[in-house]
Amino acid sequence: MRYSLMKKALIGRPLKTRELGEQKLSKLKALAILSSDALSSVAYGPEQVLIVLSTIGLVAFWYSIPIGVGVLVLLTALILSYRQIIHAYPRGGGAYIVSRSNLGENAGLIAGGSLLVDYILTVAVSVSAGTDALTSAFPELHQHNVIIACLLVVLITILNLRGVTESASVLAYPVYLFVVALLILSAVGLWKITTGQVPADLHPTIGTAVPGISLFLLLRAFSSGCSALTGVEAVSNAVPNFKEPAAKNAANTLVMMGVILAILFSGIMFLAYWFGIVPKAEETVVSQIASAVFGRNFMYYFIQGATALILVLAANTGFSAFPLLAVNLATDKYIPRMFLIRGDRLGYSNGIVTLGIMSIILIVAFSGQTEQLIPLYAVGVFIPFTLSQSGMIVKWVNEKPSGWAYKLSVNLVGALISLTVVIIFFTTKFTQVWPVLIFLPIIIWMFHRIKNHYEATGEQLRIKPGEEALQFKGNVVIVPVAGITKVVENSLNYAQLVGDTVIAVYVAFDRESEKQMEEKWKKWKPNIRLVTLQSQYRSLMRPLSRFIDLAAEKANGNDRTLTVLIPQFITKKRWQDILHNQSSLRLRVYLLYQKNVIVTTVPYRFKK
């Protein structure tokens, strides 16, 4: 009862299945809940470019402008490509469905596995980055980064368990607040630049010769900037969450997200270059820009607060997309079917809780250091990007619908650029992204093992025409007893109802206790056979398991079933359970995996 009340207080009253339609998202709410990851990456994407360029020096920072232009070109290609995916596959699933339908099973599993891991990284990176933004404004909290990040994940998990529309309603305000904050920052910064309030000597001139610069380093900086594009695919995965017409609303939301992302990314990248911002471990680039533009006043803290909020709540993109992707994989029998179950608030709560737990493990394992996770996070996105675009190319070539040549060219450009980024990642950041070569094959192997199990299970459970079921002539019931008690008496009475042969089994540790039990039994239950077993090594399980194995073999040879009926008393208080029933639990676990043995428990409930 207490658990039920606490659960209701945290996530709200259960919703009826017919209320599912009310959980669909409008475009404005969907933009908030699904674009928070992509928009929040503006807070660390430009910074990642500058971190790489800073290895050469401030003079190399002018390269951030052409690198930023390259990122915007890639963003445009991805938005156009995923817009086509949404219309082609309106049931959602994104890269997984596209790759599996057009490139084959393993390609789909690579895309699906990459995205599952990536959504876990989304939560870990976003919350860690949000915590960094918070501790940039309040340095005294820096030592508590991991604890703060874990508590924030728990908070977001609870928020998502309350339902899609409720979480969207809460998240809409911080997302739009962040957009307004960065638009104000960009506008005021540009106004100060155009009015000459910012010295022109803070940054190197575009085209300045840079000693020591190399193509390798520039490609590495570009791949780092591509981390700003993570989350672009989330809308295509979540099409079923949109109000009707779902595909049209999802496509429009995707375009809105792309436009806002392009404006914010361009603004921050340009201001960082013009103000000569140098990345610092203890302060983010956005924090430095806000400080340079406004000083440490109300506007600075407003921008830092909005940034911290969006970075933390960007994790919600993962919480929105991960459960839906898990549903597609579970439908195809690649992951446990528990991910298909809707919770009290009609969300896929098992997926939400799993994502929250895995994200916390990742944050603790990496001590909240986002820069260690971002390259792995980004490459995990661009592998599905490449596969989904390639899948669409195959689709257009095979189907040749109206206007297919244009559609093909859009996806071809997207595929080539995404593939190039993947190659750049593995070439320039191999030491940071090599784990993907380990965990992806393991995940795919697990997918296949799970599906093989489900198929084997279905084959064994399927009723086939003409196949006769086994017919049994009787039921032998074995009741393990520890003494003469009301619990045992209750169990024996039930055993006589369900079995035509009842055998009580007692394990004695010495001859004297064996003799005493036999004498008491003759007086108490002379009509029920008692078998006593001696255990020289004081083990209950070994003699019992041997006896049950022999009995099962004999019973099945005579076309009879064998049931082991385990007496168990139920305590009034839950905490008292740990003081009792350990032997019965071990016996039950052992017997559940034995062939040709039926296991049942007869409870006896205490009143005090």
N, C-alpha and C positions, 0 to 999 in steps of 0.2 A: 504494500500500500504506500509506504514512504517513498519507495523507488518510483512508483507510478506518479505520485504527486510531484516529485522532483523533476521527473521527465517532462510532465505537462508544463511545469513552470519554465523549464529551459527551452523547450521546442514548441510549446503550444498544444492546443487540443488536437486530437486526430481528425483528419479530413476524410470525408466519404469519397469513394471512387468516382462518383458522378461529378464531384467538384474539380476533377482534373482539368477541364476546359478553362476554369478560372485561373489556373496556374500558368497560362500562356503569357508570353511577353509582348509588349508593344515595342515599337522601334526605339523609342527613347530609353526605355528600361533595358532593352537588350543591348543598346549601345553602351550603357553604363556597365552592365554585368559581364559582357563579352569582350569589350575593347579595353578594359582596365589594364590588362597585361600589356597589350601593344602600346597604349598611351603612356603607361608608366615607364616603359623602356627608354623613353626620352630622357629620363632622369639619370640613366647610367650608360646608354648607348654612346653618346658623344664623349663621355668621360673615358670609355674604353679605347676610343680612337686616340685621344690625347695621351693616355698612359703609354701606348706603344710608341707614338711619335716623340715623347719626352725622353726616350732612351738616346735619341740623337741630340736633342736640345730644343730650346725655344724657337730657334730659327727654322725648325722643321714644321712648326705648327700651321704654316700656311697650306700645307698639304691636306689639312682637315677639310678645307672647302671643296676641292675636287673629289675627295673621298665621300663627303656628304652628298654631293651630286650623284655619285655612283650608287649610293644607298637609296636615294630617291627614285632612280631609274628602276632599281630592283623592286622597290615597293610598288611602283606603278604596274610592273609586269605581274607581280603576285596578286594584286587586287583584281586586275582584269581576268587573270587565270582562275582565281577562286570564285569569282562571280559566275563564270561559266560552269564551274563544278556545282555550285548551288542549284542552278537551273537544271543541270543534267541529272543530279542526284538529290532531289528535294527531300528525301527521307533522312538526310544527314549521314554522318559517318566519315565525311571528308576524305582524307588521304587513304585511310584504311579501305573503305568501300571502293574507291576509284582504283586503287592499286590491285586489290583482290579481283575485281571484276574484269580488268583489262590486262594485267600483267601476270596474274596467277596467284596461287595461294601463298607462297613464300614471300613474294613481293608485298602482298597485303599484310602479312604478319610482321615484316620488317617495319613497315610504316606504322602499324598499330602498336607494336612493341616500343618503337622509338617515341611515339606520342604519349603512351602511358608513362614512360619514364620521364619524358619531358614535362608532363603536367605536374609530376612530383617535384621536379626541379623548379618549375614555375613558382610553386608555392614557397619552396625553400629560398630561392633567389629573391623573390619579391618581398617576402617578409624580412629577410636579412637586410636587403637594401633599404627598406622602410625603417628598420631599426637603426641603420647607419645614419639616415637622414635625421632621425630623432636625436641621436646622440651627438650629431654635428652641432645641433642647436643647444644641447644640454650635455656638455662633455663629461660631467660628473657621472653620467649614467653609462658611459662607454664600457666599463668593466662588467656590466650586467647584460650585455648584448644577447647572449644565448638564452638566458632566462626570459627576457622580454620577448624575443622572437617566438619562443615556444608557447608562451601565454597568448600571444596574438594569433597563432595558428589554432589554438583551442577555441578562442573567441570566434574566429571566422568559421570554424567547423560547426559550432553550435548555431551560428547565424544561418548557415546553409541547410542545416537539419530542420530549420523552421519553414523551409519551402522556398521555391524559386522566386515567386513574386514578392514575398516579404523581404528576402535578401536583396532583391533588385531595388525595392523601394528605399531601403537603407543605403545601398551603395550608390544610387544615382547622385545624391548630393555631393559626396566627396569627389566623385569622378568629374562632375561638371565644375566643381569648385577648383579642382586642379587645372582644368582646361582654362578657366577664367584667369587663375593666378598666373599661369605661364604666358597667356596672351598679354596680360598687363605687363609682366616682366619684359617680354619681347618688345612690346610697343614703346614702353618708357625707355628701354635700353636703346632702341633704334632712334627715338626722338633725341636722346642725349648725344648720340653719335652724329646725327645730321645737323644738330645745332652747335656742334663743336665743343660740347662739354666734356668729351672724352679725348684725351691726348692721342694723336695718331701714331705715336712711337711706342705704344705698348705691345705691338705685334709686328712680326716680320712682314715685309711687302710680298704680295703674291708674285711668284716667279724668282724669288731670291735663291741663289745657288746654295745648296745644302751639302757640305762635305760629309761623306760617310753614308749618305742615303742610298738605299738599294731597293730594287723591285720587290725582293723578299719582304723587307720591312713594310713597304707600302701595302702589299697584299695582306700582310698580317694585320695592319691597321684597318684595312677595309673589312676584313672578316670580323674584326672586333666591333666595328660599327654596325655590322649586320645583326648584332644582338638586339638592335632597336626594332627589328622586324619580327621578333618572337611574339606569338599570340595572334598573328594575322589569320591563321587557319581556324581559329576557335569558332568563328561564326558558321563556317561550313559544317562543323561537327554538330552544331546545336540547332540546326534548322527546325527539327520537330518542336522546339520550345517556343517558336514564334506563333503569333496569332495569324489566322488566315487572311490573305493568301501568304502562307509561310515562306515560300521560296522568294517571292517578290520582296517581302519585308526584309528577309535576311540579306538579299543582294543589295538593297538600298542601305541597310545598316552597315554593310561591309564598305561601301563607297564612302559613306559619311566618316567612318573610322579612318579610312585611308587618307582622306583630305585633312582631317584634324591632325593625324599623326605627321603628315608631311609638313604642315605649317609649324607645329611645335618643334619638331626635330630641326627644321631649317633655322628657326629662331635661336634655339639654344646653341646649335653648332656655330652660327655666325657670331653670336655674342661672346662665346668662349674664345673664339679666334681674335675678335677685335679687342677684347679687354685683356688679352694675353694671359688667360687663366692657366695656371700650372696645377695639374692634379696633386692632391695631398692625401695622405693616408687618413688624417684625422678630420678632413672636411671635404664634402662632395663638391663637384664642379658647379652644380646648381646653387648650392649654398654660397659659393664664392661669387658667382654672377649676381645673385640677389644682394649680397653685401656690397658689391661694387656699384650697383645701380641705385640701391635705396639706403645703404648703410644699415646698421643694426637697429632698425626701428620696427614699428608695427608691421609694415609691409614685408620686411624680411621674415619675421616670424610667421606671418600669414602664408607666405610662399613655402617656407619650410614645413609648416604644419600641413598644408595641402599636399605637398610632395610626399611627406611621410605617410599620410593617409592613403594616397593613391598607390604608393609602393606596397603598402601592407595589403590593401584591398585588391590589388592586382592579382593576388593569389586566388581571388574568387573566379577568375577566368578558368583556372585549373579545376576548381570545385564545380564549375558549370559544365566543362567539357569532358573531364575524366569519367564521371559516371555514365555519360551518354556513349562514350567510346567503349567503356566496359560493357555496356548493354549490347552493343553490336558484336563484340568479341564473345560474350557469353551466349548470345543467340546462336552464334556459329560454333559453340561448344569448345572454344579455345581457352576460356577461363571459367572458374566456378560459377554455377548457375545462381548462386546467392546474389550476384550482381544484377540479376533481373528483377529482384524483389523491391517493390516500392515501400517506403517507410510510412509512419503515421501521417506525415505531411505531404505524401505523394511524391516525394523526391526519392532518388535511389540512394538510400541512406547507407547501405553497405559500401558503396563506392566512395561516398563522402567521408565516412569514418576511416576507411583504408587509406585514402589520400592524406588525411590529417596525420595519422600515425606515421606513415612513411616519411612525410615531410619533416616531422619533428626529429625522427631518427637521423635524417640527412643533416639538419641544422646542427644537431649535437655532434655528429661525426666530423663535420667541417668547421666546428666552432664558430658558425655564423659568418665565415669569410666568403662573401659573395664572389670576389674576383676569382676564386678557385673553381666556382661552379659555372660561371657564365659561359666559358668556351664549350664545355660539355653540354650545357643547356642549349646553346645556339646550334651546334652541330646536330643535336637531336631533333631540331626543327627542320633543318635544311635537307636532311635525308628524306623525310616524308614529302617536303616541298618538291624535290626532284622526282620522286616516284609518282606523286599525284599528277604532275604536269606530263610526265612520260605516259602515264595511263590514259590521260585525256587525248594525247596524240594518237595512240593506238585506237581509241574509241572513234575519233573523227575519221581516221583512215578506213576503218572497217565499215562504219555506218554511212559516211558521206551525206550528212543532212544538208539542208539549205544553208548556204553561207559557211560551209565547213572549212574552206580554204583560209578564211580570216581567223576562224576559231583555232585552226591548226597552228597558224603562225603565232598567235598569242601564246598558246601553250608551249610551242617550240622555243620561243624566246625565254619564257619563264623556266623551262626545263634546263636550257643551256646555262643561264645565269645561276640557277640554283646548284647545278652540278659543279660549275666553276667555283662557287663558294665552298662547297663540300671539299673539293680538291685542295683549295687554299687552306681550309682548316686543317686537313690532315698533313699538308706540306709544312705549314708555318707553325702549327700549334700541336704537333703530334704528342708531345710530352704531357699535354693537358687533356687531349681528347681520346687517347688510346683506350681508355676503359670501355668505350663504345664497341670496340672490336671484341671485347670479352663478354660484356653483359648481353649484347644483342643476340649472339648465337645461343647463349644459355636460355634467354627468354623464349626464343623461337622453338628450341628443343622442348621447353616446358609446355608451350602451346600445343605442340604435336602430341606430347604424352597425355595431356589432359583430354584432347579430342579423341585419341585412341581409347582412353578409358571410357569416355561417354558412349562411344560407338560400341565397344564391347559390352557395356552395361545394357544398352538398348537391345543388342542382339540377344542377350540372355533373358531379358524381361519380356521380349516380344512373344505374344501368343500366336503360334503358327497353326494354320488349318490342318486338321488331321492328326495333330500331335496330341497324344493322350497324357493327361496329368498323372503323376504318381499316386497310387492308391495305398493307404496305410491301414493295417488291421488293428492297430491299437496304439496307446501312448504310455510309455514308461516314464514316470516322474521320479527324479532323484532330488531329495531335499537335504542339503548339507545342514547339520545341526551342531550347535555349540553347547547345548545343554537342554534341560527341560524347563521351558519358559512359556509365557503367553504368546510371545512372538512365534515360537516354533509350533505351538498348538494351532494358532491362526493359519500358519502356512500349511500344515499337514491337512487341516480341514479343507482348504482350497484344493490341495493336491488330489485329494480323494474325489473331488468333483470333476476334475479335468483329466484324470488318468485312471486307467484300469489296473495299473500296477504301480504301487508307491513304495519307494525304498528310501529310508532315512540313512544318512552316512555321517558317522562321527569319527573324528581324527583324535586319537589318544597319544599322549607323549610318553606314557609309561603303562605298564601292565595293570597297576592298581587302579588308575583312573578308568581304564578300559573296562575292568571287571565291575566297578561301581556303576558305570553308565549302563551296562548290559542288565544288571539287576534292577535298577530303577525303571528302565524301559519296559521290562517284562510286566511290571506292575502297572505302569502308566498307559502304554499303547501296545498291548500284546498282539493286536490285530494288524499292526504295521511292522514290516520287516526292518530290522536295524542292522546295518553293516558297520563294523568298527574297523578302523585302519590304524596301524601303529606307525608313528613317525619317530625314528630314532634321532633324527637331526632337528626335531622341533619345527618342522616345516608343515604348514597346512596345504600349500599349493601343490607340492609335488605328489603326495599320495592321492589327493583329491583328483588332480588332473589325470593321473594314470588310471584311476578307477573309472572316471567319466569317459575316457577314451575307449577303454575296453567295453564299457556298457553301450556306448554309441555304436561301436562296431557290431556287437551282438544284436542290438535292437534293429539296426538297419538290415542286417542279414536275415532277420525274420519279418521284414516289411513293417516294422513298427517305428514310431517316432520316439525320440528321447528328449525329454524336457528337464532342464535343471532349474528348479524353483528355489530362488535365493530369498530366505527370510531377511527382512530389514525393518528396523524401527526408525520412525521419523521423529526427531526431537521437536519440541515446541519452539525453541529459539534456533535461528539459523547458525549462530556461532557455535552452538553445541555439536553440530554435525562433525566437526573436526576431531571430536573426542571419541567418536564411535565409527563403526561400519567400514573400517579400513580393509579388513579381510574380504568382506563381501564385494567391495569395489574392485579389488585386485582380481578376484575370481570372475567377476562379470566381464572385466576387460579381457581376461584370458579366453573366456568361453565365446565371446563375440566373434572371435576369429577362428574358432574350431568348426570344422565341417560337420554337418548332420546333427547339430545340437541346437535345440531351441532354448533360449535363456529368458526367464521371466522373473519378476520381483513381486513379492507380496508385501506391501507396506503395513506396518502397525504403528499408528500415530499415538504419541504420548499426549496426555492432557495437561501435564504440568512439568 
